[in-house]
Amino acid sequence: MAMIERKISRRKFLQLSAVAAAGTVAAACTPTQPSPEAEQPQAVQREQIPTPSSQFGEAPMLAELVSAGELPPVDERLPVDPMVLDLPWSDVGHYGGTLRKATTSSSFSDQTQLMYGHSSLHWTEGGQEVGPGLAKAWEVNQDATVWTLYYREGTRWSDGEPFTVDDVIFWWDDMILNEEHPSTRPSWTMSGDAPMQLSKVDDFTLTIQFAGPSPITDIEIAAWVGGGIGTGLDAQPRHYMEQFHPDYSDSEDFSTFTAKQEWWTNPEHPVLNAWRPVRLEAGQRLVMERNPYYYMVDVDDNQLPYIDTVDVGFAENNEILNLKIINGEIDFMAHPNLSLRDIAIYKDNEENGNYRLELWDNGAGGAPAWGINWNYPEPEKQAVYRKVQFRRALSHGIDRERIRKLTFFGLGGPASTAVDSINSRQYHSSPRGKELLDQLLNLAVEHDPEKAAGLLDDAGVTDQNGDGWRQLPSGEPLEIWIQINAGSPFTEAAELMKEDWRAIGLDARVDAMPGAQLGQIFLGGTFDIRVFGGGAPGSADLLSFPVFLTSFGPSGRWAPLYGAWMSLEGTPREGVDADKPPHERQPPWDEPAPDDPAYRMWQLHKQARSEPDRQKRDELVYEILQIHVDEGPFWLGIIADLPRPAIIGNRVKNTPTRDQLPLGGWLGPWVVAYPGAITYPEQYYLEDMA
């Protein structure tokens, strides 16, 4: 086992120096005592305070490269003010070894969740607060229009080239604002109907200026670094990427640039994360080695990460993945590859696989979540779906307790329509927030077939021809398709929900289809009721990821065409194909009427995002939630805070238990890069590296 070289750290050196100095002062202040005449003076034996050759410890594999003259000393590889990682559950670890992982993603893109070092700001307190990251500090002016970030001087990319704010500005000016580049401008970068402006103060100081207040910019920067959804404040290695950029090279378009940009498929791409890709075997394996220039250290000033290599193998499906787990071939696995339906397998094989099973909390307001299509293309069916009586009838028709016991091992608790994560700050920052959360969790949640039938009658959905099935008000047949991914772990829940609805006279059917096909009808707004397997995991702030709060985005959860309209607002594509019917536009979009709940929510959301005062901002969020309470549910939840499994090898140390995590894990949110943003894999170490 390769042990950390116990050099005296800078802190220890200063402590020893202070002790020595204190001893000298104490001696100087002690009265002089006369010595006996016969006693001869003795030579004083002084303990020498060691002067360390380096302030920092480093991995043996890097020390060898330094000795061979192939790598600069560790002092030159770290910034002037490295980030000190000190977690409640961690201790000083050992260097070395290979962490074995696996994925069912042949592109390996899900490995972005393991990485969080490149984020300018980091989640702290399990995702509840924001703290330093690549930037050591930040500040904001009084009206939240100017944010200033102070980066760590001396930070370097994994190839040794200096990182500066020019790398952030390159991402913004030459990629996001370049109309030829395929990137979409992140919604949070707009305020006051204009995109933000980035300015360089010096190599390590960046200002972000908005045309209007942007009070949750720090939250947006800490989020959006993993999972492939959204973008925070990114940085690209300008010294490397310029050679592929059409404005700085002979390239005619961005095709090569885009391919080279994906660091997890391009070992040549410098990174700021703890590990850098060194070998990609397409569709088989991704191997990453420690970044010798990583900017974090432990409490004893040893450069992180502890683990030398991360080896990610490809598993064609979950069955093969599970075999690897129970055979002891995996050291760490968590969201999104593991399924709750397999926890019995995982639990029964803990000893054989030499791991422990953790059930970390999901934090979702309802899982699975079922979106009821507010923008269904056929007018009469759309009108029925928009009736509050019909949607509440659907909710009362579901026997959630049966589904919870039969498919989710009795875990979690029945929940109707909590908007985003139950951990979101606004739910716990005031009595009104707590009351609204309770109302949303319990909105039409009880299983009451008789009440459901009465509400369907009130909605005009009755059995007009005596065939046992309810029809549309016009007398036309009403088929309700529950659309779900083929092979989804929630298929059984869908089948049980179908039975519940058929019991109240609704001709409900399950349509399991390939994920690509489901995505197509989702974006096209042609689905009936579709699944969102992760439920509503949300973010630390309800304003940060408003897809359930307002149905924002091209994949708006319950009003997809309105969500697309929201995401196009203020962009060059606003109003595209306006002369065509909404479902034929590219992308399909529609503008809601001013009295539509989606429109009212969106206006309140925009107002809240530009309100500098936190209390006033929260009150605007509560107004949105009140619309959900009064006029919802707009989507249906089944179980709140459904846990998710995590597999942790027994040899992997510095990994927390559920009880050690502030929110029990909060494994659900895509906006919290997991596990990188919460457990920091760079401080994992291996006890047995055989």
C-alpha positions, -999 to 999 in steps of 0.1 A, spaced: 0 0 0 14 34 -10 13 56 20 13 94 20 48 107 25 45 124 59 61 157 51 55 184 76 27 206 63 27 243 61 2 244 90 22 220 111 54 239 104 38 271 116 24 254 147 58 240 156 73 274 150 48 290 172 54 265 200 92 271 197 87 308 198 64 306 228 90 286 246 116 312 239 94 340 252 85 320 283 122 314 290 130 351 285 103 361 311 115 336 338 136 352 366 172 342 366 182 318 394 218 318 408 237 286 399 256 267 425 293 274 424 303 238 419 279 232 390 295 235 356 275 250 327 259 223 304 255 225 267 219 232 257 204 205 234 181 223 210 154 204 191 157 215 155 125 226 139 125 209 105 123 229 74 102 209 49 115 206 14 79 211 3 48 224 19 27 197 3 25 159 1 20 142 -33 13 108 -47 43 85 -51 36 81 -89 39 119 -92 69 121 -70 87 96 -93 79 119 -123 93 149 -104 125 130 -96 128 120 -132 125 157 -143 92 149 -161 70 170 -138 74 202 -119 75 200 -80 42 198 -63 46 234 -50 47 247 -85 17 226 -96 -7 239 -69 -22 273 -68 -11 299 -43 -43 293 -22 -54 256 -28 -88 245 -18 -87 225 15 -112 197 15 -123 189 50 -155 168 53 -171 156 86 -168 119 76 -133 119 61 -98 114 75 -64 116 59 -61 88 34 -36 68 14 -25 73 -21 -28 48 -49 -50 22 -65 -77 20 -91 -114 27 -85 -135 4 -105 -168 17 -119 -192 7 -147 -219 24 -168 -247 15 -191 -239 46 -212 -218 37 -242 -208 74 -245 -196 75 -209 -212 110 -206 -227 101 -172 -192 102 -158 -195 140 -157 -214 134 -125 -183 121 -108 -165 154 -116 -171 187 -98 -137 203 -96 -142 224 -127 -172 243 -111 -164 279 -101 -186 275 -70 -195 244 -51 -225 231 -33 -219 228 5 -240 214 33 -252 185 11 -266 209 -15 -282 235 7 -256 262 5 -230 275 -19 -192 278 -12 -159 282 -29 -146 260 -57 -124 269 -86 -131 304 -74 -119 311 -38 -144 339 -32 -171 360 -48 -192 391 -41 -223 408 -55 -233 444 -55 -265 457 -37 -289 453 -66 -274 419 -78 -265 432 -112 -227 427 -108 -211 396 -96 -173 394 -91 -154 360 -89 -119 357 -75 -102 326 -89 -72 308 -73 -39 323 -86 -17 296 -101 -44 271 -110 -34 250 -140 -51 227 -165 -41 191 -164 -15 197 -191 2 222 -170 -9 253 -188 -22 282 -167 -59 286 -161 -71 322 -163 -105 340 -166 -97 341 -204 -108 305 -204 -142 314 -190 -146 344 -214 -136 321 -243 -165 298 -235 -189 327 -233 -178 350 -262 -165 324 -287 -190 296 -280 -222 306 -264 -225 341 -281 -213 327 -314 -245 321 -334 -227 294 -355 -218 274 -324 -244 247 -315 -245 256 -278 -277 270 -264 -274 301 -241 -283 291 -205 -315 307 -194 -299 320 -162 -275 342 -182 -304 365 -192 -317 394 -170 -333 426 -180 -339 412 -215 -302 411 -223 -275 384 -219 -249 389 -193 -215 404 -201 -182 390 -188 -152 412 -182 -116 405 -172 -103 426 -143 -70 406 -142 -60 370 -149 -78 357 -118 -107 382 -114 -139 380 -134 -169 403 -134 -204 393 -145 -227 422 -154 -264 419 -159 -288 444 -174 -312 437 -145 -309 420 -111 -298 384 -111 -299 374 -74 -294 336 -77 -264 336 -99 -243 319 -73 -268 290 -72 -268 287 -110 -230 286 -111 -228 259 -84 -254 239 -103 -254 227 -139 -221 209 -140 -232 173 -145 -259 151 -159 -260 167 -193 -288 192 -184 -281 229 -186 -248 248 -182 -233 267 -154 -204 291 -157 -181 269 -179 -145 272 -187 -128 258 -218 -90 255 -223 -85 283 -248 -49 273 -255 -62 239 -267 -96 246 -282 -87 276 -303 -69 253 -329 -103 238 -338 -124 271 -337 -133 285 -371 -125 320 -360 -89 310 -351 -81 282 -375 -88 268 -410 -119 249 -398 -149 257 -418 -175 249 -391 -177 237 -355 -180 199 -361 -144 192 -351 -145 217 -323 -177 201 -309 -161 166 -310 -129 178 -293 -149 196 -266 -161 164 -249 -133 157 -225 -146 123 -215 -142 111 -251 -111 131 -259 -80 122 -238 -62 152 -253 -86 177 -238 -71 193 -207 -93 193 -176 -96 210 -142 -111 179 -125 -94 154 -102 -89 129 -129 -81 133 -166 -90 108 -194 -60 89 -207 -76 61 -227 -110 56 -243 -120 23 -259 -152 32 -277 -182 15 -262 -160 -6 -238 -139 14 -213 -129 48 -201 -97 51 -181 -88 82 -161 -57 90 -142 -50 116 -115 -46 152 -126 -11 162 -114 -22 199 -113 -54 194 -93 -60 224 -70 -74 206 -39 -55 194 -8 -65 176 24 -62 190 59 -26 179 60 -18 196 27 -15 165 7 -26 170 -29 -58 152 -39 -70 129 -53 -58 100 -33 -68 74 -59 -45 70 -89 -69 57 -115 -106 55 -123 -115 26 -146 -150 28 -160 -162 -3 -179 -193 -5 -202 -222 -28 -193 -246 -35 -221 -276 -35 -198 -286 -35 -161 -284 -73 -159 -247 -73 -168 -241 -44 -145 -257 -62 -116 -235 -93 -123 -205 -71 -121 -217 -57 -88 -225 -90 -71 -193 -105 -83 -173 -78 -65 -160 -61 -97 -174 -27 -88 -161 -3 -61 -186 25 -64 -219 30 -82 -248 54 -77 -273 74 -96 -284 70 -124 -275 35 -133 -289 16 -103 -325 6 -100 -345 5 -68 -363 -27 -81 -329 -45 -77 -322 -37 -41 -331 -72 -30 -303 -85 -53 -279 -59 -40 -287 -66 -3 -285 -104 -6 -251 -102 -23 -233 -76 0 -209 -102 14 -202 -120 -19 -197 -87 -37 -176 -72 -8 -196 -40 -7 -223 -22 14 -257 -11 1 -267 24 10 -302 38 4 -296 75 0 -326 98 -2 -338 109 -36 -354 142 -24 -379 142 -52 -414 156 -45 -430 126 -63 -415 96 -81 -424 85 -106 -440 117 -118 -466 116 -146 -471 146 -168 -507 153 -180 -503 169 -214 -517 205 -212 -509 209 -249 -525 178 -263 -531 185 -301 -567 173 -302 -589 202 -289 -616 183 -270 -592 159 -253 -570 189 -244 -600 207 -229 -607 177 -207 -571 174 -196 -572 210 -185 -603 206 -163 -592 206 -126 -620 181 -118 -606 156 -143 -570 159 -131 -580 155 -94 -602 125 -104 -571 109 -119 -552 116 -86 -580 102 -63 -582 72 -86 -546 60 -78 -541 36 -50 -506 49 -40 -503 28 -9 -507 -4 -30 -482 8 -55 -458 18 -27 -460 -17 -11 -460 -38 -43 -433 -20 -63 -413 2 -39 -408 -22 -9 -430 1 12 -404 29 11 -411 66 9 -445 80 14 -476 87 -8 -474 121 -24 -495 140 -49 -478 169 -66 -450 184 -45 -433 209 -69 -396 199 -73 -376 187 -44 -390 185 -9 -355 198 1 -358 230 -18 -350 260 4 -384 278 0 -403 249 16 -383 252 48 -375 289 52 -409 301 64 -442 288 79 -460 295 46 -434 274 27 -440 245 51 -477 248 48 -476 249 10 -454 218 9 -479 199 31 -508 210 9 -490 199 -23 -480 165 -9 -516 159 1 -535 175 -28 -561 149 -39 -537 122 -26 -561 98 -9 -574 69 -28 -612 75 -31 -628 59 -62 -662 72 -53 -649 108 -52 -630 103 -84 -661 91 -102 -681 121 -90 -653 145 -103 -653 127 -136 -691 133 -139 -685 170 -130 -659 171 -158 -685 158 -183 -666 125 -188 -694 100 -184 -705 66 -198 -730 78 -224 -735 45 -243 -736 20 -214 -705 1 -225 -688 5 -192 -663 31 -204 -665 69 -200 -665 90 -231 -655 126 -240 -683 151 -235 -691 148 -273 -696 111 -269 -664 102 -287 -643 75 -271 -617 85 -246 -585 64 -245 -559 75 -220 -524 63 -229 -498 60 -201 -465 63 -220 -433 50 -205 -399 38 -215 -397 1 -224 -378 -16 -196 -385 12 -172 -384 2 -135 -417 20 -132 -436 -2 -157 -452 -22 -129 -464 11 -113 -479 21 -146 -498 -11 -149 -512 -8 -114 -522 28 -121 -539 16 -153 -559 -9 -133 -569 18 -108 -582 41 -136 -600 13 -154 -618 6 -122 -634 41 -123 -645 37 -160 -615 52 -178 -601 33 -208 -565 35 -196 -537 17 -215 -499 14 -210 -477 20 -240 -441 10 -234 -418 23 -261 -381 29 -269 -367 59 -251 -360 77 -284 -396 74 -295 -408 86 -261 -386 116 -263 -399 124 -297 -436 124 -287 -426 143 -256 -409 172 -274 -436 171 -300 -463 175 -274 -483 145 -286 -483 123 -256 -512 117 -232 -496 110 -198 -459 103 -197 -435 92 -170 -407 111 -155 -389 83 -136 -369 105 -113 -399 124 -102 -393 160 -93 -358 161 -78 -354 198 -83 -327 219 -69 -317 238 -37 -338 268 -49 -371 264 -67 -362 291 -91 -331 273 -104 -347 245 -123 -383 255 -129 -394 226 -151 -420 214 -126 -426 248 -111 -435 265 -144 -431 237 -170 -402 257 -184 -379 244 -211 -381 226 -244 -392 195 -225 -417 213 -202 -430 186 -180 -467 192 -182 -470 219 -209 -443 211 -234 -452 236 -260 -455 264 -235 -422 253 -220 -406 256 -254 -421 291 -259 -406 301 -225 -371 288 -234 -372 306 -268 -381 339 -253 -354 365 -258 -334 342 -282 -328 346 -319 -353 318 -325 -381 335 -306 -413 334 -328 -398 308 -353 -424 293 -376 -451 315 -361 -471 311 -393 -475 274 -388 -498 255 -364 -481 251 -330 -474 213 -332 -458 218 -367 -433 244 -357 -396 235 -352 -394 231 -323 -431 228 -315 -442 258 -293 -472 278 -284 -477 310 -265 -502 307 -235 -530 331 -230 -525 357 -203 -551 339 -180 -535 305 -185 -519 292 -153 -487 284 -171 -485 321 -183 -492 334 -148 -466 311 -133 -440 322 -159 -445 359 -153 -442 354 -115 -411 333 -121 -394 361 -142 -403 386 -116 -389 365 -88 -356 358 -106 -350 396 -108 -360 404 -72 -329 412 -51 -347 409 -18 -347 373 -7 -379 375 13 -398 392 -15 -384 367 -39 -397 338 -18 -432 354 -16 -434 354 -54 -424 317 -54 -452 311 -29 -476 327 -53 -466 302 -80 -470 273 -56 -504 286 -46 -515 283 -82 -505 247 -81 -525 242 -49 -556 260 -62 -557 248 -98 -536 216 -97 -524 190 -99 -508 196 -133 -488 164 -129 -492 134 -107 -467 121 -82 -468 87 -65 -441 85 -38 -422 113 -21 -385 110 -13 -381 76 -28 -346 63 -19 -321 53 -44 -294 27 -41 -257 33 -39 -231 5 -40 -199 12 -20 -171 -13 -20 -158 -22 15 -123 -12 5 -134 23 -4 -129 47 25 -140 82 33 -175 74 19 -204 86 40 -234 67 53 -268 81 48 -270 94 83 -238 114 78 -252 133 49 -270 165 57 -301 156 36 -297 119 36 -280 119 3 -303 139 -21 -294 116 -50 -321 128 -73 -313 163 -86 -294 165 -119 -284 200 -110 -264 186 -81 -236 167 -98 -237 134 -79 -216 121 -62 -190 147 -71 -209 177 -56 -217 160 -22 -192 132 -13 -161 145 -33 -146 113 -48 -112 129 -48 -110 122 -11 -120 86 -14 -91 62 -8 -86 25 -11 -78 4 20 -69 -27 0 -54 -21 -34 -48 -58 -43 
